[in-house]
């Protein structure tokens, strides 16, 4: 492959590594905000992210791109959809992390690469080999095993997997700069978040403390903007430079980190249902990865 062709892919690989590596250890950061209610945490995250993005957009000369996007209803429509999807994903993930469901969160992101495969086939008309089809089937059995073994529907895992898979798909087909797109996504829900925090400040005994709690918590809440912007912008940049199926390989990093944190650091219970589900997911991911590696060897030959 000529150097000119390798460069965008190399950047894509680095962006994917940054994104999924950051998400893998993100629970460590957000667990520090355990004293903040999940809804307040989500609102703060969106508010501070938008303010930081507004500054970045102005400083980096992206304001013209923002204005140009405002004149394209089709792009705005897609950004509305992606904004709703990522908002749902953030909300469920924050609740899972703060409520002791890190394992369920990691399961969702283990399933996500296989969701990407299905979306790639159904929407982007990418080719699905027999081995990849078997991998998706085994993953489905794993989810069924969790339902039977755990006695409950894995709504956290499936919501995270589907919402983020659909988000990535929408952003892949939306030709908007990563940061500009995220600016619009957060701007769409900025007003409800400010309204929520204002209502909380008026009804909560802490008053203005809802906006600015202790100095340490305030700094951490403001810092959620960085924790949000850097990996998500890197992810969008990666999806624009790499085949959507290839993104799936890097996605193993994030749930692996969360899985280790859930079991080794936070001591969450690893049930028989979890064992069945994770076993099937890992087997399906091994099949899927081996197929991608086989294709890479054939292409390089």
C-alpha positions as a printed NumPy array, in Angstrom:
array([[  0.   ,   0.   ,   0.   ],
       [  1.467,   3.418,  -0.957],
       [  2.419,   5.769,   1.916],
       [ -0.303,   8.21 ,   0.892],
       [ -2.879,   5.462,   1.417],
       [ -1.412,   4.297,   4.712],
       [ -1.428,   7.702,   6.388],
       [ -5.221,   8.085,   6.835],
       [ -5.438,   4.499,   8.098],
       [ -2.597,   5.049,  10.564],
       [ -4.351,   8.122,  11.923],
       [ -7.55 ,   6.087,  12.121],
       [ -5.831,   3.342,  14.12 ],
       [ -4.347,   5.863,  16.559],
       [ -7.692,   7.606,  16.981],
       [ -9.453,   4.293,  17.621],
       [ -6.829,   3.295,  20.195],
       [ -7.18 ,   6.632,  21.998],
       [-10.975,   6.466,  22.   ],
       [-11.454,   2.923,  23.238],
       [ -8.531,   3.027,  25.654],
       [-10.015,   6.126,  27.285],
       [-13.469,   4.575,  27.523],
       [-12.007,   1.439,  29.065],
       [-10.819,   3.326,  32.146],
       [-13.578,   5.971,  32.197],
       [-15.447,   4.318,  35.125],
       [-12.513,   5.246,  37.36 ],
       [-13.205,   8.917,  36.671],
       [-16.984,   8.909,  36.897],
       [-17.047,   6.836,  40.088],
       [-15.307,   9.814,  41.719],
       [-18.577,  11.678,  41.118],
       [-20.605,   9.162,  43.099],
       [-22.017,  11.896,  45.359],
       [-23.695,  13.561,  42.36 ],
       [-27.097,  12.178,  41.221],
       [-26.951,  10.543,  37.791],
       [-29.35 ,  13.021,  36.163],
       [-27.332,  15.961,  37.505],
       [-24.118,  14.313,  36.343],
       [-25.489,  13.853,  32.822],
       [-26.727,  17.45 ,  32.694],
       [-23.376,  18.78 ,  33.906],
       [-21.554,  16.62 ,  31.388],
       [-23.565,  18.015,  28.483],
       [-23.419,  21.638,  29.676],
       [-19.66 ,  21.703,  30.259],
       [-19.008,  19.753,  27.069],
       [-20.951,  22.279,  24.999],
       [-19.187,  25.25 ,  26.616],
       [-15.791,  23.664,  25.967],
       [-16.758,  22.837,  22.386],
       [-17.985,  26.384,  21.772],
       [-14.552,  27.654,  22.804],
       [-12.776,  25.062,  20.648],
       [-14.964,  25.845,  17.632],
       [-14.133,  29.555,  17.878],
       [-10.415,  29.125,  18.57 ],
       [ -9.815,  26.545,  15.826],
       [-11.677,  28.435,  13.107],
       [-14.568,  25.976,  12.837],
       [-17.254,  28.637,  13.164],
       [-17.693,  28.72 ,   9.386],
       [-18.334,  24.978,   9.409],
       [-20.988,  25.489,  12.083],
       [-22.711,  28.151,   9.979],
       [-22.459,  25.989,   6.852],
       [-24.012,  23.035,   8.688],
       [-26.907,  25.215,   9.863],
       [-27.771,  25.76 ,   6.202],
       [-28.055,  22.03 ,   5.473],
       [-31.298,  20.597,   6.908],
       [-30.352,  17.046,   5.918],
       [-27.16 ,  17.157,   7.981],
       [-28.975,  18.779,  10.892],
       [-31.567,  16.021,  10.805],
       [-28.889,  13.358,  11.065],
       [-27.199,  15.231,  13.914],
       [-30.507,  15.387,  15.781],
       [-30.716,  11.597,  15.538],
       [-27.087,  11.066,  16.562],
       [-27.524,  13.538,  19.434],
       [-30.505,  11.632,  20.807],
       [-28.642,   8.336,  20.473],
       [-25.492,   9.512,  22.255],
       [-27.586,  11.218,  24.954],
       [-29.39 ,   7.93 ,  25.604],
       [-26.061,   6.098,  25.652],
       [-24.486,   8.533,  28.12 ],
       [-27.481,   8.467,  30.435],
       [-27.723,   4.674,  30.641],
       [-23.942,   4.299,  30.969],
       [-23.673,   6.845,  33.789],
       [-26.518,   5.169,  35.638],
       [-24.906,   1.75 ,  35.187],
       [-21.503,   2.938,  36.418],
       [-22.885,   4.757,  39.455],
       [-25.311,   1.938,  40.344],
       [-22.863,  -0.961,  40.451],
       [-23.515,  -2.364,  36.971],
       [-20.051,  -2.009,  35.447],
       [-20.168,  -5.65 ,  34.282],
       [-23.453,  -5.08 ,  32.464],
       [-21.908,  -2.003,  30.873],
       [-18.886,  -3.976,  29.7  ],
       [-21.154,  -6.692,  28.269],
       [-22.94 ,  -4.048,  26.217],
       [-19.711,  -2.879,  24.661],
       [-18.567,  -6.449,  24.035],
       [-21.788,  -6.955,  22.068],
       [-21.403,  -3.639,  20.245],
       [-18.811,  -4.801,  17.65 ],
       [-21.208,  -7.523,  16.544],
       [-24.011,  -4.977,  16.331],
       [-21.702,  -3.013,  14.032],
       [-21.294,  -6.086,  11.837],
       [-25.064,  -6.467,  11.496],
       [-25.541,  -2.751,  10.802],
       [-22.721,  -2.823,   8.277],
       [-24.445,  -5.648,   6.405],
       [-28.004,  -4.304,   6.611],
       [-27.325,  -0.619,   5.999],
       [-23.895,  -0.228,   4.407],
       [-24.197,  -3.438,   2.343],
       [-20.891,  -4.772,   3.669],
       [-20.238,  -8.474,   3.085],
       [-20.845, -10.908,   5.942],
       [-18.937, -14.187,   5.714],
       [-20.199, -17.483,   7.08 ],
       [-17.795, -17.305,  10.021],
       [-18.979, -13.805,  10.911],
       [-22.571, -14.983,  10.683],
       [-21.805, -17.802,  13.123],
       [-20.143, -15.257,  15.432],
       [-23.267, -13.097,  15.508],
       [-25.406, -16.181,  16.207],
       [-23.212, -17.261,  19.123],
       [-23.39 , -13.748,  20.575],
       [-27.182, -13.91 ,  20.41 ],
       [-27.067, -17.212,  22.308],
       [-24.899, -15.519,  24.929],
       [-27.487, -12.807,  25.478],
       [-30.19 , -15.487,  25.711],
       [-28.041, -17.336,  28.244],
       [-27.854, -14.225,  30.4  ],
       [-31.627, -13.891,  30.302],
       [-32.088, -17.521,  31.363],
       [-29.175, -17.76 ,  33.8  ],
       [-29.596, -14.309,  35.317],
       [-33.362, -14.317,  35.342],
       [-33.626, -10.839,  33.867],
       [-33.503,  -9.099,  30.524],
       [-30.064,  -7.487,  29.943],
       [-31.545,  -4.109,  29.044],
       [-28.447,  -2.159,  30.079],
       [-26.129,  -4.145,  27.818],
       [-28.48 ,  -4.158,  24.834],
       [-29.359,  -0.464,  25.146],
       [-25.69 ,   0.516,  25.25 ],
       [-24.785,  -1.769,  22.342],
       [-27.627,  -0.665,  20.075],
       [-27.503,   3.049,  20.884],
       [-23.762,   3.322,  20.327],
       [-23.825,   1.112,  17.249],
       [-26.528,   3.257,  15.671],
       [-24.721,   6.426,  16.748],
       [-21.523,   5.343,  15.027],
       [-23.451,   4.409,  11.899],
       [-25.214,   7.775,  11.698],
       [-21.964,   9.675,  12.239],
       [-20.2  ,   7.582,   9.597],
       [-22.674,   8.695,   6.942],
       [-22.779,  12.304,   8.172],
       [-19.975,  14.331,   6.533],
       [-19.443,  16.753,   9.416],
       [-16.241,  17.483,  11.327],
       [-16.056,  15.405,  14.534],
       [-15.992,  18.377,  16.921],
       [-18.566,  20.377,  14.955],
       [-20.898,  17.39 ,  14.982],
       [-20.478,  16.899,  18.724],
       [-21.103,  20.631,  19.2  ],
       [-24.491,  20.314,  17.506],
       [-25.341,  17.093,  19.354],
       [-24.758,  18.671,  22.766],
       [-26.351,  21.991,  21.741],
       [-29.598,  20.181,  20.951],
       [-30.002,  19.064,  24.575],
       [-28.261,  22.016,  26.264],
       [-31.45 ,  23.934,  27.092],
       [-33.213,  20.986,  28.792],
       [-30.059,  20.333,  30.826],
       [-29.811,  23.953,  32.008],
       [-33.528,  23.904,  32.8  ],
       [-33.091,  20.718,  34.824],
       [-30.164,  22.07 ,  36.843],
       [-32.026,  25.351,  37.458],
       [-35.078,  23.477,  38.706],
       [-32.88 ,  21.341,  40.944],
       [-31.181,  24.452,  42.357],
       [-34.593,  25.953,  43.157],
       [-35.949,  22.836,  44.853],
       [-32.85 ,  21.234,  46.406],
       [-31.688,  22.343,  49.887],
       [-28.168,  22.861,  48.53 ],
       [-29.463,  25.562,  46.169],
       [-26.697,  26.896,  43.953],
       [-24.632,  23.936,  45.127],
       [-26.372,  21.926,  42.402],
       [-24.395,  23.976,  39.874],
       [-21.196,  24.227,  41.906],
       [-20.819,  21.675,  44.72 ],
       [-17.502,  21.354,  46.557],
       [-14.383,  22.661,  44.759],
       [-13.174,  19.121,  44.044],
       [-16.53 ,  17.942,  42.669],
       [-16.872,  21.123,  40.624],
       [-13.465,  20.517,  39.055],
       [-14.397,  16.913,  38.294],
       [-17.714,  17.95 ,  36.739],
       [-15.993,  20.512,  34.535],
       [-13.429,  17.849,  33.641],
       [-16.17 ,  15.627,  32.226],
       [-16.023,  17.867,  29.156],
       [-12.461,  16.728,  28.424],
       [-13.262,  13.096,  29.233],
       [-16.166,  13.357,  26.775],
       [-14.699,  15.379,  23.918],
       [-11.326,  13.693,  23.441],
       [-12.395,  10.035,  23.049],
       [-15.639,  10.776,  21.192],
       [-13.919,  13.053,  18.692],
       [-11.231,  10.393,  18.245],
       [-13.923,   7.752,  17.688],
       [-15.722,   9.775,  15.026],
       [-12.398,  10.508,  13.325],
       [-11.612,   6.78 ,  13.336],
       [-14.985,   5.829,  11.817],
       [-14.326,   8.242,   8.95 ],
       [-10.938,   6.657,   8.149],
       [-11.469,   2.94 ,   8.782],
       [-13.967,   0.331,   7.543],
       [-16.798,   0.083,  10.051],
       [-16.117,  -3.602,  10.656],
       [-12.465,  -2.826,  11.479],
       [-13.605,  -0.482,  14.232],
       [-14.97 ,  -3.601,  15.92 ],
       [-11.49 ,  -4.942,  16.658],
       [-10.529,  -1.861,  18.652],
       [-13.83 ,  -1.909,  20.511],
       [-12.645,  -4.916,  22.501],
       [-10.323,  -2.585,  24.44 ],
       [-13.092,  -0.593,  26.109],
       [-15.235,  -3.444,  27.492],
       [-12.131,  -5.399,  28.514],
       [-11.036,  -2.497,  30.688],
       [-14.507,  -2.096,  32.171],
       [-14.797,  -5.837,  32.767],
       [-11.535,  -5.902,  34.721],
       [-12.596,  -2.866,  36.738],
       [-15.981,  -4.387,  37.547],
       [-14.557,  -7.693,  38.782],
       [-11.131,  -6.778,  40.188],
       [-11.649,  -3.223,  41.451],
       [-15.343,  -2.873,  42.279],
       [-15.961,  -6.511,  43.28 ],
       [-19.186,  -6.975,  41.33 ],
       [-20.781, -10.424,  41.347],
       [-19.884, -12.607,  38.362],
       [-22.899, -14.917,  38.093],
       [-23.464, -18.087,  36.084],
       [-25.527, -16.023,  33.657],
       [-22.599, -13.647,  33.209],
       [-20.258, -16.609,  32.65 ],
       [-22.481, -18.004,  29.876],
       [-22.953, -14.623,  28.237],
       [-19.319, -13.546,  28.363],
       [-18.141, -16.987,  27.252],
       [-20.348, -16.863,  24.157],
       [-19.424, -13.254,  23.425],
       [-15.692, -13.954,  23.701],
       [-16.013, -17.009,  21.443],
       [-17.947, -15.004,  18.87 ],
       [-15.388, -12.201,  19.016],
       [-12.568, -14.715,  18.504],
       [-14.314, -16.039,  15.374],
       [-14.983, -12.532,  14.126],
       [-11.405, -11.388,  14.698],
       [ -9.916, -14.464,  13.055],
       [-12.011, -13.758,   9.965],
       [-10.835, -10.148,   9.818],
       [ -7.217, -11.263,  10.156],
       [ -7.72 , -13.843,   7.4  ],
       [ -9.097, -11.161,   5.096],
       [ -6.154,  -8.905,   5.925],
       [ -3.66 , -11.658,   5.016],
       [ -5.459, -12.329,   1.731],
       [ -5.491,  -8.624,   0.878],
       [ -1.781,  -8.296,   1.664],
       [ -0.832, -11.322,  -0.446]])
